[in-house]
């Protein structure tokens, strides 16, 4: 819309821009078109637009053939957009974007997010919609210029800080362009900027433990003028050795280290993964025949390497809302690293029975005990990795204590989202879980 059209429309629908809602309407259609082009939208995309206002971006997003869900906090604007864009590919909800359940996007094959984020809550919205792991494949945000510079900053600059590294650990952040205040009605007090955010590809960065990384980064930037060696004393690092191997000045301050250097630094403080890998390599599993009768046992490596039939247990844990807890497998797992899996799962050890193994795995992977009910038994096949699987159901609200060497992340999901997610993105899941979920839904 042109400036005159925006002014006339606002008078017609009796809307005066509300400063507390961060309402600044974009009146440069060429800029709006350019923004949507940078999102590379297609009919395969499901777009969530935060704060659509009068639909400056919405119009061009719909022209791409994509489906658009707009989230608008102002009821008057939501009603206007509902009438303006009467399309089966357009849906608008009157809501606060901070309350939107991002988990629902896992059930969409490809989700992207656009938005001119209100300055007063931009950091909250940014962190909410980029929470890792995410179902979103691209973010294109207009932010206050200062915020955009912070999340896209390079080492050694004044904008480079903890937020920079927290964002860039999982995402590539690109500062696209500065947007002058003059293209908005009413005119804001400061300039804006567009950033494009995309997930990093698997293996793009060295292996790391995110929890250790975040802890050290926050501590390292807690007092910017202090040398890191003084701020990270509690990590008990051999500072001369670390600085030499990671190649930074031992007197360095936090802003002088690049992202790969911060990862390398945090890896010196990681302690549990190597020990877990050694313990895993020493496991012995029962080897069974086609009728699940034990015919011997063998080390884990031999069982997996030769595709021998063996036994496993999977547990589906539900909270009081009926939501299912899923775990994201650690990148250090020898099979299906980084994929989503059952709440807890593991092998039956040599000399162990299924029920005993299920209780043990629940304690080891989630740190809890619960009553387990058998749901179904799955036959060993290529889809289960030659595992006979007993599937169990349990009830527990957490909290859970998850070993970092086994589980990268865990979260509860409504079952309808899980079903939609399995259908939309089956490659996100370990094959064994897909078989278990099919068996569970068939028995429900």
Protein Blocks (a to p, Z undefined) as FASTA:
>chain_A
ZZklmmmmmmmnopacdfklopacdfbfklmmmmmmmnopafkbccddehklnommmmmm
mmnopacddddfblklmmmmmmmmgcfkbccddddfklpcfklmmmpfbacddddddfkl
mmmmmmmmmcccdfbfbdcddddfklmmmmmpcehiaklcfklmmmmmmpccddfbdcdf
klpccddfbdcdddddddddehkaccddfklmmmmmmmmmmpmmbcfklmmmmnopafkl
mmmmnopafkbcfklpcfklmmmmmmmmpmklmmmmmmmmmpccddddfkopafbdcdfk
lmmmnopacdddddddddfkopacdddddfkbfghghiacdfbdcdddehiafklmmmmm
mmmmnopacddddfbdcdddfknoopacdddddddebjadddfklmmbdcdddfklmmmm
mmmmmmlpcfklmmmmmmmmmmZZ
